[in-house]
Amino acid sequence: MNIAVTATSVTDKSKAASSTLIPVGRIPGYAVGVDYHAYGNDNLSTAFITIYNQPQVRQAVQAQLQGMADRGATFIHTSIWFVTYPGTANFGETWRATFPMSDLEAANLRAFAQDVAAVQGASGNRLRLDVALMWLGASDYTSGSPTTGLGYNKDLSATEFASRVETTTDKVLAAVSDITRPDGVRLVDTIFFDPEVMIGAKANEDWFLSINYPRFVSVTSQQGIRPAVYFLAEANQAIAFDDGYTDPLDPILDGHRSVAWMYRSLKFMVGQGLPVPSRIDFSCYLISTGATYAQLLQRVLADADATLPSLGAPQLYGAAETYYLTGPTQRLQYGQAFATQAAQSSRLQRVSFWTTPDGGGPGQNAAYPFAIEDFLPPPPP
């Protein structure tokens, strides 16, 4: 399907005809979104969930949401970092939400979700919303241990920590679960409980998922929302093309090093009786030293196909994070790797690109406006 999207925010449909139109193609079953949690390029001071009650912040975000939809986005992926202990300073940094989530933060999330639901792009496309829960600072389960205390101060008992996780996830669900778009579609598609799961590399992650994930899956599913985690592929060329790799634990991974952490993490989940997500999402940062981005992405997906189904995982994939490179020419080549792969196979269902911090690489923050079309196919001639 060929649609035209506007390059600027268009809220008055009478202006649409005079706006610069960027024609793009569409691939059925393939969605492009933005990892959008800040209205500027500095995540520390422009992350918006904690300050969405400020009218000027909300207005800026509303305009950017409209612009992203006008330019072809069909979903927004918003991360919330639960960092601050209640009643303590956030050092003026707006990315620091509270652990457990505060009532104001929950109300702000709800207002943001309502604004996402209200958007309709110039070509009629609407947005869905994914929410990712990020555990740092006060909620850092890798700090300390369940027996001695968890979190940044290593002073929360395992019971108290789990209770705060439960409170937080319940507040997130209550804030968004009943929101529908004007066309009747539920706004929130997925809530990611844990990002970049790497069992064996992150301290206490086995405890964190075993204790907290089953309840999260249950309560989230009951609301008609998809519960999930996302994983990490090693899409660095030196690793992805390491054909001589032999795995010390799992021979099925021999020659498939790019997905070793994904396989091990899924193997742990299956062994613990934890539900395997209905789509395998993962961070996918393609790092080339000569190969094309298309070759790198193809290799990662082929490695996944060769290994993960043995654990009962579906051959359906999404890139929950990837680069948004700063150079337009290189970014187009990068984005087209995803569009081309999606056109070749329905296994790749979506991509959302990271923005700030480091969306373009170390020290390279990305901010609105975004060239969504770089990750979509060109229009038919």
LOVO-310690 format. One record per residue (C-alpha): x, y, z; residue in three letters; residue number from 1; chain. Coordinates in nm, 4 decimals, padded with zeros to 6 digits. Last residue first. Example, Ala and Ser with C-alpha at 12.3 -4.5 7.8 and 13.67 -1.06 7.14 Angstrom:
residues 2
LOLUM:east:north:up:residu:num:chaine
LOLUM:01.3670:-00.1060:00.7140:Ser:2:A
LOLUM:01.2300:-00.4500:00.7800:Ala:1:A
END
This chain:
residues 381
LOLUM:east:north:up:residu:num:chaine
LOLUM:00.6850:00.3545:-00.8838:Pro:381:A
LOLUM:00.5889:00.1768:-00.5594:Pro:380:A
LOLUM:00.6682:00.3818:-00.2498:Pro:379:A
LOLUM:01.0005:00.3306:-00.0749:Pro:378:A
LOLUM:00.9985:00.0781:00.2083:Pro:377:A
LOLUM:00.9832:00.2003:00.5683:Leu:376:A
LOLUM:01.2769:00.2401:00.8092:Phe:375:A
LOLUM:01.4048:00.5616:00.6473:Asp:374:A
LOLUM:01.0440:00.6841:00.6382:Glu:373:A
LOLUM:01.0450:00.7449:01.0123:Ile:372:A
LOLUM:01.2879:01.0331:00.9569:Ala:371:A
LOLUM:01.2646:01.1717:01.3103:Phe:370:A
LOLUM:01.1937:01.5276:01.4225:Pro:369:A
LOLUM:01.2561:01.4955:01.7156:Tyr:368:A
LOLUM:01.5743:01.4101:01.9055:Ala:367:A
LOLUM:01.8707:01.1751:01.8700:Ala:366:A
LOLUM:02.1636:01.1635:02.1106:Asn:365:A
LOLUM:02.5115:01.0843:01.9821:Gln:364:A
LOLUM:02.7467:01.0341:02.2784:Gly:363:A
LOLUM:02.7952:00.6665:02.1981:Pro:362:A
LOLUM:02.5884:00.5769:01.8898:Gly:361:A
LOLUM:02.3011:00.7505:01.7134:Gly:360:A
LOLUM:02.0519:00.6674:01.9865:Gly:359:A
LOLUM:02.3105:00.7455:02.2539:Asp:358:A
LOLUM:02.0741:00.8703:02.5239:Pro:357:A
LOLUM:01.8267:00.9309:02.3771:Thr:356:A
LOLUM:01.6612:00.8058:02.0577:Thr:355:A
LOLUM:01.6333:00.4295:02.0215:Trp:354:A
LOLUM:01.4686:00.2954:01.7070:Phe:353:A
LOLUM:01.1543:00.0852:01.6959:Ser:352:A
LOLUM:01.1304:-00.2124:01.4650:Val:351:A
LOLUM:00.8448:-00.4445:01.3836:Arg:350:A
LOLUM:00.7181:-00.7746:01.2497:Gln:349:A
LOLUM:01.0288:-00.9507:01.1253:Leu:348:A
LOLUM:00.9107:-01.3095:01.0615:Arg:347:A
LOLUM:00.6933:-01.1964:00.7688:Ser:346:A
LOLUM:00.9838:-01.2524:00.5344:Ser:345:A
LOLUM:01.1353:-01.0751:00.2345:Gln:344:A
LOLUM:00.9522:-00.7442:00.2790:Ala:343:A
LOLUM:01.0389:-00.7407:00.6492:Ala:342:A
LOLUM:01.4064:-00.7968:00.5666:Gln:341:A
LOLUM:01.4012:-00.5130:00.3166:Thr:340:A
LOLUM:01.2364:-00.2731:00.5624:Ala:339:A
LOLUM:01.4872:-00.3640:00.8342:Phe:338:A
LOLUM:01.7927:-00.3219:00.6109:Ala:337:A
LOLUM:01.6294:-00.0055:00.4753:Gln:336:A
LOLUM:01.6776:00.1591:00.8123:Gly:335:A
LOLUM:02.0539:00.1178:00.8060:Tyr:334:A
LOLUM:02.0975:00.2339:00.4468:Gln:333:A
LOLUM:01.8747:00.5342:00.5226:Leu:332:A
LOLUM:02.0730:00.6047:00.8385:Arg:331:A
LOLUM:02.4021:00.5995:00.6474:Gln:330:A
LOLUM:02.2763:00.8608:00.4038:Thr:329:A
LOLUM:02.1092:01.0772:00.6693:Pro:328:A
LOLUM:02.4036:01.0819:00.9134:Gly:327:A
LOLUM:02.2788:01.0818:01.2737:Thr:326:A
LOLUM:02.2124:00.7096:01.3054:Leu:325:A
LOLUM:01.8912:00.6031:01.4767:Tyr:324:A
LOLUM:02.0287:00.2813:01.6227:Tyr:323:A
LOLUM:01.8203:-00.0129:01.7377:Thr:322:A
LOLUM:01.5818:-00.0950:02.0199:Glu:321:A
LOLUM:01.2744:-00.3176:02.0461:Ala:320:A
LOLUM:01.3654:-00.4981:01.7240:Ala:319:A
LOLUM:01.0760:-00.7387:01.6768:Gly:318:A
LOLUM:01.0701:-01.1050:01.5862:Tyr:317:A
LOLUM:00.8378:-01.3916:01.5033:Leu:316:A
LOLUM:00.9769:-01.7429:01.4671:Gln:315:A
LOLUM:00.7903:-01.8465:01.7813:Pro:314:A
LOLUM:00.9879:-01.9840:02.0759:Ala:313:A
LOLUM:00.9317:-02.3456:02.1753:Gly:312:A
LOLUM:01.2852:-02.3945:02.3037:Leu:311:A
LOLUM:01.4022:-02.5647:01.9822:Ser:310:A
LOLUM:01.2406:-02.2669:01.8044:Pro:309:A
LOLUM:01.5226:-02.0481:01.9447:Leu:308:A
LOLUM:01.8185:-02.2055:01.7660:Thr:307:A
LOLUM:01.8294:-02.1950:01.3864:Ala:306:A
LOLUM:01.5627:-01.9263:01.3485:Asp:305:A
LOLUM:01.7512:-01.6987:01.5888:Ala:304:A
LOLUM:02.0760:-01.7472:01.3978:Asp:303:A
LOLUM:01.8919:-01.6693:01.0733:Ala:302:A
LOLUM:01.7495:-01.3537:01.2303:Leu:301:A
LOLUM:02.0951:-01.2397:01.3407:Val:300:A
LOLUM:02.2475:-01.3254:01.0027:Arg:299:A
LOLUM:01.9822:-01.1363:00.8046:Gln:298:A
LOLUM:02.0356:-00.8314:01.0244:Leu:297:A
LOLUM:02.4089:-00.8348:00.9570:Leu:296:A
LOLUM:02.3689:-00.8909:00.5830:Gln:295:A
LOLUM:02.1159:-00.6076:00.5562:Ala:294:A
LOLUM:02.3491:-00.3765:00.7462:Tyr:293:A
LOLUM:02.6082:-00.4441:00.4791:Thr:292:A
LOLUM:02.9313:-00.6072:00.5880:Ala:291:A
LOLUM:03.2380:-00.3883:00.6186:Gly:290:A
LOLUM:03.3083:-00.3283:00.9851:Thr:289:A
LOLUM:02.9404:-00.3134:01.0724:Ser:288:A
LOLUM:02.7627:-00.2627:01.4044:Ile:287:A
LOLUM:02.3887:-00.3398:01.3947:Leu:286:A
LOLUM:02.2251:-00.2613:01.7289:Tyr:285:A
LOLUM:01.9411:-00.5092:01.7726:Cys:284:A
LOLUM:01.7724:-00.4901:02.1111:Ser:283:A
LOLUM:01.5318:-00.7804:02.1308:Phe:282:A
LOLUM:01.1717:-00.8846:02.0860:Asp:281:A
LOLUM:01.0700:-01.2474:02.0458:Ile:280:A
LOLUM:00.6960:-01.2523:01.9771:Arg:279:A
LOLUM:00.4402:-01.4481:02.1781:Ser:278:A
LOLUM:00.6622:-01.4161:02.4839:Pro:277:A
LOLUM:00.7739:-01.7411:02.6517:Val:276:A
LOLUM:00.5835:-01.7985:02.9748:Pro:275:A
LOLUM:00.7975:-01.8835:03.2781:Leu:274:A
LOLUM:00.8089:-02.2544:03.3643:Gly:273:A
LOLUM:01.1492:-02.2161:03.5256:Gln:272:A
LOLUM:01.3206:-02.4290:03.2627:Gly:271:A
LOLUM:01.1431:-02.2396:02.9859:Val:270:A
LOLUM:01.2590:-01.9075:03.1285:Met:269:A
LOLUM:01.6162:-02.0319:03.1677:Phe:268:A
LOLUM:01.6245:-02.1581:02.8092:Lys:267:A
LOLUM:01.4891:-01.8214:02.6964:Leu:266:A
LOLUM:01.7770:-01.6455:02.8706:Ser:265:A
LOLUM:02.0363:-01.8863:02.7333:Arg:264:A
LOLUM:01.8990:-01.8529:02.3803:Tyr:263:A
LOLUM:01.8861:-01.4729:02.3883:Met:262:A
LOLUM:02.2368:-01.4539:02.5326:Trp:261:A
LOLUM:02.3701:-01.6807:02.2568:Ala:260:A
LOLUM:02.1851:-01.5011:01.9770:Val:259:A
LOLUM:02.4805:-01.3485:01.7913:Ser:258:A
LOLUM:02.6968:-01.6558:01.8606:Arg:257:A
LOLUM:02.5229:-01.8834:01.6132:His:256:A
LOLUM:02.8168:-02.0891:01.4841:Gly:255:A
LOLUM:02.7802:-02.3373:01.7694:Asp:254:A
LOLUM:02.4668:-02.2316:01.9582:Leu:253:A
LOLUM:02.3068:-02.5774:01.9351:Ile:252:A
LOLUM:02.6136:-02.7004:02.1239:Pro:251:A
LOLUM:02.4813:-02.5413:02.4452:Asp:250:A
LOLUM:02.7228:-02.5123:02.7369:Leu:249:A
LOLUM:03.0745:-02.4300:02.6123:Pro:248:A
LOLUM:02.9478:-02.2742:02.2883:Asp:247:A
LOLUM:03.1653:-02.3147:01.9822:Thr:246:A
LOLUM:03.2207:-02.0147:01.7569:Tyr:245:A
LOLUM:03.3912:-02.0889:01.4267:Gly:244:A
LOLUM:03.1366:-01.8975:01.2206:Asp:243:A
LOLUM:03.2010:-01.5748:01.4104:Asp:242:A
LOLUM:02.9937:-01.3662:01.1683:Phe:241:A
LOLUM:02.7601:-01.2231:01.4339:Ala:240:A
LOLUM:03.0416:-01.1640:01.6816:Ile:239:A
LOLUM:03.2845:-00.9697:01.4625:Ala:238:A
LOLUM:02.9915:-00.8011:01.2859:Gln:237:A
LOLUM:02.8384:-00.6644:01.6070:Asn:236:A
LOLUM:02.4759:-00.7742:01.6150:Ala:235:A
LOLUM:02.4899:-00.9227:01.9626:Glu:234:A
LOLUM:02.1191:-00.9793:02.0136:Ala:233:A
LOLUM:01.9630:-00.8621:02.3384:Leu:232:A
LOLUM:01.6302:-00.9681:02.4912:Phe:231:A
LOLUM:01.2890:-00.8224:02.5517:Tyr:230:A
LOLUM:01.0349:-00.9054:02.8161:Val:229:A
LOLUM:00.6672:-00.9583:02.7553:Ala:228:A
LOLUM:00.3092:-00.9174:02.8719:Pro:227:A
LOLUM:00.0519:-00.8508:02.5966:Arg:226:A
LOLUM:-00.2447:-00.6453:02.7152:Ile:225:A
LOLUM:-00.5989:-00.7805:02.7366:Gly:224:A
LOLUM:-00.6376:-00.6723:03.0987:Gln:223:A
LOLUM:-00.6223:-01.0315:03.2255:Gln:222:A
LOLUM:-00.2972:-01.0724:03.0329:Ser:221:A
LOLUM:-00.1377:-00.7980:03.2411:Thr:220:A
LOLUM:-00.2490:-00.9500:03.5712:Val:219:A
LOLUM:-00.1217:-01.2985:03.4856:Ser:218:A
LOLUM:00.2025:-01.2026:03.3136:Val:217:A
LOLUM:00.2931:-00.9713:03.6012:Phe:216:A
LOLUM:00.2197:-01.2462:03.8531:Arg:215:A
LOLUM:00.4509:-01.4864:03.6711:Pro:214:A
LOLUM:00.7249:-01.2220:03.6242:Tyr:213:A
LOLUM:00.7947:-01.1277:03.9850:Asn:212:A
LOLUM:00.9623:-01.4165:04.1673:Ile:211:A
LOLUM:01.1236:-01.6094:03.8819:Ser:210:A
LOLUM:01.2031:-01.2928:03.6866:Leu:209:A
LOLUM:01.3844:-01.1103:03.9662:Phe:208:A
LOLUM:01.5544:-01.4231:04.0995:Trp:207:A
LOLUM:01.7068:-01.5066:03.7591:Asp:206:A
LOLUM:01.7958:-01.1406:03.7152:Glu:205:A
LOLUM:01.9925:-01.1524:04.0404:Asn:204:A
LOLUM:02.3179:-01.0325:03.8825:Ala:203:A
LOLUM:02.2992:-00.9619:03.5112:Lys:202:A
LOLUM:02.5230:-01.1710:03.2844:Ala:201:A
LOLUM:02.3911:-01.5179:03.3629:Gly:200:A
LOLUM:02.0418:-01.4454:03.2352:Ile:199:A
LOLUM:02.0637:-01.1590:02.9876:Met:198:A
LOLUM:01.7240:-00.9881:02.9602:Val:197:A
LOLUM:01.7594:-00.6721:02.7539:Glu:196:A
LOLUM:01.4626:-00.4947:02.9081:Pro:195:A
LOLUM:01.2380:-00.6335:03.1842:Asp:194:A
LOLUM:00.8602:-00.6156:03.2219:Phe:193:A
LOLUM:00.7816:-00.5025:02.8687:Phe:192:A
LOLUM:00.4206:-00.3911:02.8468:Ile:191:A
LOLUM:00.2700:-00.4621:02.5066:Thr:190:A
LOLUM:-00.0217:-00.3412:02.2912:Asp:189:A
LOLUM:-00.1538:-00.0395:02.4771:Val:188:A
LOLUM:-00.4158:00.1626:02.2924:Leu:187:A
LOLUM:-00.7039:-00.0846:02.2754:Arg:186:A
LOLUM:-00.8701:-00.0398:01.9369:Val:185:A
LOLUM:-01.2157:00.1229:01.9334:Gly:184:A
LOLUM:-01.1558:00.3604:01.6420:Asp:183:A
LOLUM:-01.1427:00.6554:01.8834:Pro:182:A
LOLUM:-00.8482:00.4845:02.0565:Arg:181:A
LOLUM:-00.8962:00.2840:02.3737:Thr:180:A
LOLUM:-00.7669:00.3416:02.7249:Ile:179:A
LOLUM:-00.8757:00.0879:02.9865:Asp:178:A
LOLUM:-00.5331:-00.0662:03.0560:Ser:177:A
LOLUM:-00.3337:00.2562:03.0755:Val:176:A
LOLUM:-00.3144:00.3986:03.4263:Ala:175:A
LOLUM:-00.4362:00.0901:03.6108:Ala:174:A
LOLUM:-00.1695:-00.1183:03.4397:Leu:173:A
LOLUM:00.1095:00.1229:03.5302:Val:172:A
LOLUM:-00.0155:00.1420:03.8873:Lys:171:A
LOLUM:-00.0291:-00.2385:03.9145:Asp:170:A
LOLUM:00.3238:-00.2659:03.7749:Thr:169:A
LOLUM:00.4550:-00.0224:04.0337:Thr:168:A
LOLUM:00.2763:-00.1754:04.3310:Thr:167:A
LOLUM:00.3969:-00.5232:04.2313:Glu:166:A
LOLUM:00.7557:-00.4034:04.1887:Val:165:A
LOLUM:00.7314:-00.2341:04.5273:Arg:164:A
LOLUM:00.6095:-00.5574:04.6871:Ser:163:A
LOLUM:00.8911:-00.7521:04.5211:Ala:162:A
LOLUM:01.1442:-00.5130:04.6742:Phe:161:A
LOLUM:00.9814:-00.5359:05.0156:Glu:160:A
LOLUM:00.9906:-00.9159:05.0101:Thr:159:A
LOLUM:01.3477:-00.9311:04.8803:Ala:158:A
LOLUM:01.4509:-00.6895:05.1524:Ser:157:A
LOLUM:01.5349:-00.3356:05.0460:Leu:156:A
LOLUM:01.8643:-00.1994:05.1828:Asp:155:A
LOLUM:02.1129:-00.2511:04.9017:Lys:154:A
LOLUM:02.1372:00.1289:04.8738:Asn:153:A
LOLUM:02.1021:00.1121:04.4949:Tyr:152:A
LOLUM:01.8463:-00.1669:04.5166:Gly:151:A
LOLUM:01.8480:-00.5022:04.6939:Leu:150:A
LOLUM:01.9210:-00.6393:05.0403:Gly:149:A
LOLUM:02.1267:-00.9196:05.1972:Thr:148:A
LOLUM:01.9393:-01.2352:05.0927:Thr:147:A
LOLUM:01.7897:-01.1061:04.7675:Pro:146:A
LOLUM:02.1298:-00.9662:04.6654:Ser:145:A
LOLUM:02.3039:-00.6321:04.6328:Gly:144:A
LOLUM:02.2638:-00.4262:04.3156:Ser:143:A
LOLUM:02.1390:-00.6229:04.0136:Thr:142:A
LOLUM:01.7769:-00.5627:04.1183:Tyr:141:A
LOLUM:01.8173:-00.1912:04.0541:Asp:140:A
LOLUM:01.4840:-00.0494:04.1751:Ser:139:A
LOLUM:01.6312:00.2304:04.3901:Ala:138:A
LOLUM:01.8748:00.3141:04.1117:Gly:137:A
LOLUM:01.7717:00.1313:03.7960:Leu:136:A
LOLUM:01.4839:-00.0920:03.6832:Trp:135:A
LOLUM:01.3321:00.0028:03.3488:Met:134:A
LOLUM:00.9697:-00.0829:03.2707:Leu:133:A
LOLUM:00.8941:-00.0620:02.8980:Ala:132:A
LOLUM:00.5551:00.0622:02.7761:Val:131:A
LOLUM:00.4232:-00.0073:02.4257:Asp:130:A
LOLUM:00.1690:00.2273:02.2712:Leu:129:A
LOLUM:-00.0394:00.2060:01.9546:Arg:128:A
LOLUM:-00.0651:00.4848:01.7020:Leu:127:A
LOLUM:-00.3136:00.5727:01.4293:Arg:126:A
LOLUM:-00.2760:00.5900:01.0524:Asn:125:A
LOLUM:-00.5226:00.8048:00.8577:Gly:124:A
LOLUM:-00.2743:00.9453:00.6073:Ser:123:A
LOLUM:-00.2291:01.2731:00.7968:Ala:122:A
LOLUM:-00.1692:01.0770:01.1145:Gly:121:A
LOLUM:-00.4329:01.0327:01.3826:Gln:120:A
LOLUM:-00.3479:01.1054:01.7431:Val:119:A
LOLUM:-00.6025:01.0726:02.0239:Ala:118:A
LOLUM:-00.4645:00.7472:02.1645:Ala:117:A
LOLUM:-00.1187:00.8983:02.2110:Val:116:A
LOLUM:-00.2742:01.1857:02.4075:Asp:115:A
LOLUM:-00.4672:00.9446:02.6280:Gln:114:A
LOLUM:-00.1446:00.7525:02.6918:Ala:113:A
LOLUM:00.0289:01.0745:02.7952:Phe:112:A
LOLUM:-00.2522:01.1608:03.0359:Ala:111:A
LOLUM:-00.2385:00.8104:03.1841:Arg:110:A
LOLUM:00.1381:00.8251:03.2245:Leu:109:A
LOLUM:00.1028:01.1602:03.4002:Asn:108:A
LOLUM:-00.1549:01.0175:03.6391:Ala:107:A
LOLUM:00.0806:00.7283:03.7167:Ala:106:A
LOLUM:00.3676:00.9707:03.7735:Glu:105:A
LOLUM:00.1501:01.1782:04.0047:Leu:104:A
LOLUM:00.0428:00.8697:04.2021:Asp:103:A
LOLUM:00.4059:00.7728:04.2528:Ser:102:A
LOLUM:00.5702:00.4623:04.1073:Met:101:A
LOLUM:00.7396:00.2434:04.3678:Pro:100:A
LOLUM:01.0151:00.3273:04.3102:Phe:99:A
LOLUM:00.9968:00.6848:04.1796:Thr:98:A
LOLUM:01.0678:00.8196:03.8312:Ala:97:A
LOLUM:01.4122:00.9565:03.7451:Arg:96:A
LOLUM:01.4166:01.0691:03.3817:Trp:95:A
LOLUM:01.3308:01.4231:03.4963:Thr:94:A
LOLUM:01.6698:01.4978:03.6483:Glu:93:A
LOLUM:01.6604:01.7899:03.8907:Gly:92:A
LOLUM:01.8687:01.5990:04.1424:Phe:91:A
LOLUM:01.5837:01.3469:04.1922:Asn:90:A
LOLUM:01.5824:01.4146:04.5640:Ala:89:A
LOLUM:01.4317:01.1774:04.8195:Thr:88:A
LOLUM:01.0768:01.1378:04.9485:Gly:87:A
LOLUM:01.0138:00.8057:04.7773:Pro:86:A
LOLUM:01.3396:00.6395:04.6611:Tyr:85:A
LOLUM:01.4266:00.7441:04.3067:Thr:84:A
LOLUM:01.5141:00.5271:04.0071:Val:83:A
LOLUM:01.2103:00.3752:03.8377:Phe:82:A
LOLUM:01.3010:00.4380:03.4724:Trp:81:A
LOLUM:01.0018:00.4568:03.2388:Ile:80:A
LOLUM:01.0435:00.3592:02.8734:Ser:79:A
LOLUM:00.7986:00.4557:02.5987:Thr:78:A
LOLUM:00.7602:00.2624:02.2727:His:77:A
LOLUM:00.5346:00.4509:02.0292:Ile:76:A
LOLUM:00.3529:00.2812:01.7445:Phe:75:A
LOLUM:00.2391:00.3355:01.3858:Thr:74:A
LOLUM:00.4978:00.5868:01.2677:Ala:73:A
LOLUM:00.4476:00.7222:00.9145:Gly:72:A
LOLUM:00.5561:01.0867:00.9063:Arg:71:A
LOLUM:00.2187:01.2204:01.0114:Asp:70:A
LOLUM:00.2296:00.9815:01.3073:Ala:69:A
LOLUM:00.5663:01.1207:01.4151:Met:68:A
LOLUM:00.4464:01.4789:01.3702:Gly:67:A
LOLUM:00.1326:01.4220:01.5737:Gln:66:A
LOLUM:00.3342:01.2671:01.8553:Leu:65:A
LOLUM:00.5732:01.5627:01.8372:Gln:64:A
LOLUM:00.2925:01.8169:01.8708:Ala:63:A
LOLUM:00.1440:01.6312:02.1677:Gln:62:A
LOLUM:00.4872:01.6078:02.3294:Val:61:A
LOLUM:00.5428:01.9825:02.3080:Ala:60:A
LOLUM:00.1949:02.0535:02.4428:Gln:59:A
LOLUM:00.2467:01.8160:02.7348:Arg:58:A
LOLUM:00.5757:01.9805:02.8263:Val:57:A
LOLUM:00.4277:02.3300:02.8061:Gln:56:A
LOLUM:00.1327:02.2256:03.0218:Pro:55:A
LOLUM:00.3427:02.0778:03.3057:Gln:54:A
LOLUM:00.1553:01.7668:03.4261:Asn:53:A
LOLUM:00.3801:01.5608:03.1996:Tyr:52:A
LOLUM:00.6706:01.6224:03.4372:Ile:51:A
LOLUM:00.7583:01.2681:03.5555:Thr:50:A
LOLUM:00.6610:01.1127:03.2197:Ile:49:A
LOLUM:00.8578:01.3673:03.0151:Phe:48:A
LOLUM:01.2237:01.2798:02.9776:Ala:47:A
LOLUM:01.3604:01.6234:02.8865:Thr:46:A
LOLUM:01.6185:01.6829:03.1618:Ser:45:A
LOLUM:01.8231:01.3645:03.1878:Leu:44:A
LOLUM:01.7185:01.2352:02.8451:Asn:43:A
LOLUM:01.8942:01.5220:02.6715:Asp:42:A
LOLUM:01.7942:01.5221:02.3030:Asn:41:A
LOLUM:01.4570:01.6834:02.3565:Gly:40:A
LOLUM:01.0955:01.5650:02.4022:Tyr:39:A
LOLUM:01.2007:01.2553:02.5968:Ala:38:A
LOLUM:01.0502:00.9058:02.6241:His:37:A
LOLUM:01.0147:00.7943:02.2630:Tyr:36:A
LOLUM:01.1556:00.4647:02.1437:Asp:35:A
LOLUM:00.9993:00.5285:01.8019:Val:34:A
LOLUM:00.7879:00.2994:01.5867:Gly:33:A
LOLUM:00.7825:00.1135:01.2573:Val:32:A
LOLUM:00.5338:-00.1668:01.1954:Ala:31:A
LOLUM:00.5430:-00.4664:00.9609:Tyr:30:A
LOLUM:00.2345:-00.6890:00.9219:Gly:29:A
LOLUM:00.1503:-00.5670:00.5729:Pro:28:A
LOLUM:00.4493:-00.3783:00.4268:Ile:27:A
LOLUM:00.3886:-00.0098:00.3618:Arg:26:A
LOLUM:00.5409:00.2299:00.1143:Gly:25:A
LOLUM:00.6384:00.5893:00.1643:Val:24:A
LOLUM:00.5631:00.9208:-00.0030:Pro:23:A
LOLUM:00.6990:01.2240:00.1816:Ile:22:A
LOLUM:00.4617:01.5171:00.1467:Leu:21:A
LOLUM:00.5697:01.8723:00.2174:Thr:20:A
LOLUM:00.2684:02.0513:00.3571:Ser:19:A
LOLUM:00.0264:02.2517:00.1431:Ser:18:A
LOLUM:-00.2338:01.9764:00.1205:Ala:17:A
LOLUM:-00.2127:01.9069:00.4914:Ala:16:A
LOLUM:-00.2931:02.2622:00.5959:Lys:15:A
LOLUM:-00.6695:02.2120:00.5779:Ser:14:A
LOLUM:-00.6228:01.9059:00.7988:Lys:13:A
LOLUM:-00.5233:02.1298:01.0880:Asp:12:A
LOLUM:-00.3064:01.9171:01.3186:Thr:11:A
LOLUM:-00.0205:01.8793:01.0757:Val:10:A
LOLUM:00.3207:01.8214:01.2252:Ser:9:A
LOLUM:00.5774:01.8353:00.9489:Thr:8:A
LOLUM:00.7156:01.5887:00.6978:Ala:7:A
LOLUM:00.3725:01.4777:00.5893:Thr:6:A
LOLUM:00.2997:01.1192:00.4958:Val:5:A
LOLUM:00.1926:00.9786:00.1645:Ala:4:A
LOLUM:00.0607:00.6261:00.1397:Ile:3:A
LOLUM:00.1357:00.3406:-00.0933:Asn:2:A
LOLUM:00.0000:00.0000:00.0000:Met:1:A
END
